[in-house]
Amino acid sequence: MSVFHLSVVTPDRMFFDGEAERVIVRTVSGDVGILKGHAKYVSVLGIGALRIKTADGERIAALAEGFIKADKDKTLILASACEWNHEIDVSRAKRAEEAARRQLEAAKDTAEQAAAEARLKRALNRIRIAE
């Protein structure tokens, strides 16, 4: 299978920088798959899984929001947060889920409700990817 250069960058680190055969990521419009030779593409990322297939196999990570820019030879993902499935602290993610549910119940306006819903989605995504 043909490869292309993939860079995944978060505010904390260069999460991934190497050759990939395929990447599948959640955009705000749904999942998108990128292969070598992809047409120019830019999109906003949502909360979901990031799947990277390399010659060594497929790796999965929890991704929370950002942007993707792809063309025929390279793809760049700028993510707010990204964690490999084995890096996720499930007990911490479950505590975050419980806190987000409490915040959602206590929300006094739509802004607080939207913020709590986003925290809940991130926590649930991390739990799903880790398990």
C-alpha positions as a Python dict, from the first residue, in 0.01 Angstrom:
ca = {
    (1, 'M'): (0, 0, 0),
    (2, 'S'): (121, 354, -76),
    (3, 'V'): (221, 580, 210),
    (4, 'F'): (202, 952, 279),
    (5, 'H'): (347, 1174, 549),
    (6, 'L'): (119, 1227, 850),
    (7, 'S'): (178, 1478, 1127),
    (8, 'V'): (-50, 1499, 1430),
    (9, 'V'): (25, 1795, 1654),
    (10, 'T'): (-130, 1890, 1989),
    (11, 'P'): (-49, 2189, 2211),
    (12, 'D'): (159, 1955, 2428),
    (13, 'R'): (356, 1750, 2177),
    (14, 'M'): (420, 1615, 1833),
    (15, 'F'): (178, 1325, 1874),
    (16, 'F'): (265, 1143, 1552),
    (17, 'D'): (509, 1224, 1274),
    (18, 'G'): (574, 957, 1018),
    (19, 'E'): (455, 754, 722),
    (20, 'A'): (98, 626, 718),
    (21, 'E'): (-96, 405, 482),
    (22, 'R'): (-433, 535, 597),
    (23, 'V'): (-584, 766, 856),
    (24, 'I'): (-946, 776, 965),
    (25, 'V'): (-1062, 1066, 1177),
    (26, 'R'): (-1391, 1212, 1301),
    (27, 'T'): (-1484, 1545, 1147),
    (28, 'V'): (-1785, 1754, 1240),
    (29, 'S'): (-1955, 1602, 933),
    (30, 'G'): (-1865, 1240, 1013),
    (31, 'D'): (-1570, 1008, 970),
    (32, 'V'): (-1328, 1066, 683),
    (33, 'G'): (-1056, 836, 552),
    (34, 'I'): (-737, 967, 396),
    (35, 'L'): (-509, 770, 164),
    (36, 'K'): (-210, 876, -46),
    (37, 'G'): (-326, 1084, -340),
    (38, 'H'): (-623, 1236, -157),
    (39, 'A'): (-766, 1552, -309),
    (40, 'K'): (-695, 1875, -121),
    (41, 'Y'): (-915, 1871, 186),
    (42, 'V'): (-962, 2086, 497),
    (43, 'S'): (-1213, 2022, 775),
    (44, 'V'): (-1293, 2089, 1138),
    (45, 'L'): (-1248, 1785, 1361),
    (46, 'G'): (-1498, 1666, 1617),
    (47, 'I'): (-1461, 1436, 1916),
    (48, 'G'): (-1392, 1076, 1821),
    (49, 'A'): (-1137, 815, 1726),
    (50, 'L'): (-819, 870, 1530),
    (51, 'R'): (-708, 554, 1351),
    (52, 'I'): (-365, 544, 1195),
    (53, 'K'): (-260, 246, 981),
    (54, 'T'): (113, 208, 924),
    (55, 'A'): (328, -78, 801),
    (56, 'D'): (341, -195, 1165),
    (57, 'G'): (-40, -217, 1203),
    (58, 'E'): (-320, 7, 1317),
    (59, 'R'): (-309, 234, 1621),
    (60, 'I'): (-606, 410, 1777),
    (61, 'A'): (-626, 730, 1977),
    (62, 'A'): (-892, 949, 2136),
    (63, 'L'): (-901, 1283, 1958),
    (64, 'A'): (-1081, 1596, 2077),
    (65, 'E'): (-1140, 1867, 1823),
    (66, 'G'): (-908, 2047, 1588),
    (67, 'F'): (-844, 2070, 1214),
    (68, 'I'): (-725, 1843, 934),
    (69, 'K'): (-555, 1950, 613),
    (70, 'A'): (-476, 1685, 353),
    (71, 'D'): (-338, 1674, 1),
    (72, 'K'): (-195, 1404, -223),
    (73, 'D'): (135, 1360, -34),
    (74, 'K'): (84, 1475, 323),
    (75, 'T'): (-174, 1527, 594),
    (76, 'L'): (-159, 1756, 895),
    (77, 'I'): (-386, 1721, 1196),
    (78, 'L'): (-388, 1994, 1459),
    (79, 'A'): (-576, 1860, 1760),
    (80, 'S'): (-677, 2019, 2089),
    (81, 'A'): (-606, 1686, 2259),
    (82, 'C'): (-502, 1340, 2147),
    (83, 'E'): (-414, 1028, 2350),
    (84, 'W'): (-320, 676, 2245),
    (85, 'N'): (-566, 423, 2381),
    (86, 'H'): (-303, 275, 2616),
    (87, 'E'): (-223, 621, 2761),
    (88, 'I'): (-577, 691, 2880),
    (89, 'D'): (-637, 680, 3256),
    (90, 'V'): (-983, 519, 3257),
    (91, 'S'): (-1056, 595, 3621),
    (92, 'R'): (-976, 963, 3560),
    (93, 'A'): (-1196, 962, 3249),
    (94, 'K'): (-1483, 808, 3447),
    (95, 'R'): (-1445, 1076, 3716),
    (96, 'A'): (-1455, 1338, 3441),
    (97, 'E'): (-1772, 1176, 3305),
    (98, 'E'): (-1939, 1190, 3647),
    (99, 'A'): (-1837, 1554, 3696),
    (100, 'A'): (-1965, 1649, 3349),
    (101, 'R'): (-2299, 1479, 3419),
    (102, 'R'): (-2333, 1676, 3744),
    (103, 'Q'): (-2242, 1999, 3564),
    (104, 'L'): (-2496, 1921, 3293),
    (105, 'E'): (-2772, 1875, 3552),
    (106, 'A'): (-2674, 2199, 3728),
    (107, 'A'): (-2639, 2407, 3409),
    (108, 'K'): (-2818, 2738, 3442),
    (109, 'D'): (-2808, 2846, 3078),
    (110, 'T'): (-2732, 2716, 2730),
    (111, 'A'): (-2364, 2817, 2749),
    (112, 'E'): (-2310, 2610, 3065),
    (113, 'Q'): (-2510, 2326, 2914),
    (114, 'A'): (-2302, 2327, 2594),
    (115, 'A'): (-1975, 2332, 2790),
    (116, 'A'): (-2088, 2040, 3010),
    (117, 'E'): (-2205, 1843, 2705),
    (118, 'A'): (-1865, 1891, 2539),
    (119, 'R'): (-1684, 1773, 2855),
    (120, 'L'): (-1915, 1470, 2872),
    (121, 'K'): (-1851, 1382, 2505),
    (122, 'R'): (-1473, 1405, 2557),
    (123, 'A'): (-1488, 1183, 2868),
    (124, 'L'): (-1710, 923, 2700),
    (125, 'N'): (-1484, 918, 2392),
    (126, 'R'): (-1176, 859, 2608),
    (127, 'I'): (-1350, 574, 2793),
    (128, 'R'): (-1469, 414, 2468),
    (129, 'I'): (-1126, 433, 2306),
    (130, 'A'): (-948, 296, 2615),
    (131, 'E'): (-1180, -1, 2648),
}
